[in-house]
Every structure is written in C-alpha cells, then in structure tokens.
Amino acid sequence: MNRQTLRISGILRATAWGAGAGAIVFFAASRVQAPRPGRMAAIVERPRFRDNASGIRAQQSTMPTDREWSEAQEFLRKYSPNRLNQFQNLTGPHERIKRLLLARYARLMTMKRSPNGESVYNASVRQLQLEDQVFGICLALKQQQGDPQGLRAELKNTVAALFDTGIQVRQLRITQLETALKKQASVLETEKKSRDLRIEQQYNFISSHGVLGAYFGPRSAPPKRIPAPQSQPTDGQ
C-alpha cells in the first residue's frame, strides 16, 4: 500500500468522522454525531482518535509533556476558552480529559500540515469555536445566568451555524478525496502501460533478494534498501 493509498484511506475515515455535526458535548474531542430524538444535549459516544502524527501521545497511558500541553492550552485558550476554563476548574483526577483535549488539538495540527489541508483546517477550527460557543450557552442556561429567552435564541443561531460549518467541512474533505482518487487513477494507468517493465523490475529484485521470511542474504536478513516502485516509467522507457 503506497503513501497515496494511505492518504485516501485517511480522508475516508476523516469524512466519516465528520458525518454528523449536530450534537454538542462538553469535551467533544471525537466525531460529532447527529442527535437522536429527545437527545439534543446528547453526549457524544466513546471518543476514537486515530490521528497521532503530530507526536502528541493522546491515547498512550503516559501523560503528555509540559511543552505539548502548553501548546495545546495556548490553542484552546484562543479557540475553545469555555471548555478549557471548565477543565481547569475540575477537581480530582482528570488525566483522561486532558488526553482528549490534546487529541483534538493534535488532529487539527495534523490537518493543518497536510497537503492542501489549510481550508479544511480553517473550517474545522471554526467548527471547534462554534461547539465551544454552544457549550458556553448551555453552561449559562444550566447555571441560570443571563436572559434564558435571549440565550436560547442565540443557541438556535449558533447550532444552525455549527450545522452549516459541519457541511462545509465534509464537502472540503470529499473534494480532497476526489482529488486523491484522480491521482490514484492516473498512477494506475501508468502502471498498466508499463506492465512488462514493472514485472521485469520486480522479478529481478525478488530473484536477487527473496521475499519476507525467505530472504537470500546472510541469516535471512532483509536487504538494506528495497527500492520503491516507480509511479511512471523513466524517460526513454
């Protein structure tokens, strides 16, 4: 499986992850699911984090470093202040919630660094902000702060904006997927056209080195470098 195929798989998972941006939760660091009837304030089900490429160890048993947490706090203070403030006011053990917050941050940073990922990142950050606004409004309603009627009107508008932003994020991810699929189709056509050459290349390599579990080198060690297959023939071939 080459890098482009892995990228497509990742986009597919990300698109599925963003499928329902309706239900808002307190530390919603996982996918947002559409609310079931009677569960507008539903808690998002068990979080699932797959993206750990930023180096933040969100799912490991070890706690993040001070630097990792400091960077995440700076980001959350800007884009999710209500949740961060609520987290900082918690008493007792809360390492798991800390890892969830870090995982959300890590996923967004990975998205930002991905090729052509800036537009998806910006929309996803906007989604995070709106989720935080909904959380802040719900917290105010729970604590009976402010005008309930005004807060509920604000809540409705914010939920509508959140829904629209979720649609935008999904559309951007689908566009990414379509672009990646076109590239894969182009690579596939090149592979077909260079069939004889590729077969010869692979045969020569395998006949010289063997395969996993049956290498020809000393102590059946794998070759130091296995050449990656070319995506297209070289000039003159």
Secondary structure, DSSP 8 states (H G I E B T S, - for coil): --HHHHHHHHHHHHHHHTS------TT--S------TT-TT----S------TTS--TTSSS---HHHHHHHHHHHHHH-HHHHHHHHT--S--HHHHHHHHHHHHHHHHHHHSTT-HHHHHHHHHHHHHHHHHHHHHHHHHTT-S-HHHHHHHHHHHHHHHHHHHHHHHHHHHHHHHHHHHHHHHHHHHHHHTHHHHHHHHHHHHHHHEETTEE-SGGG---S------SS--TT-
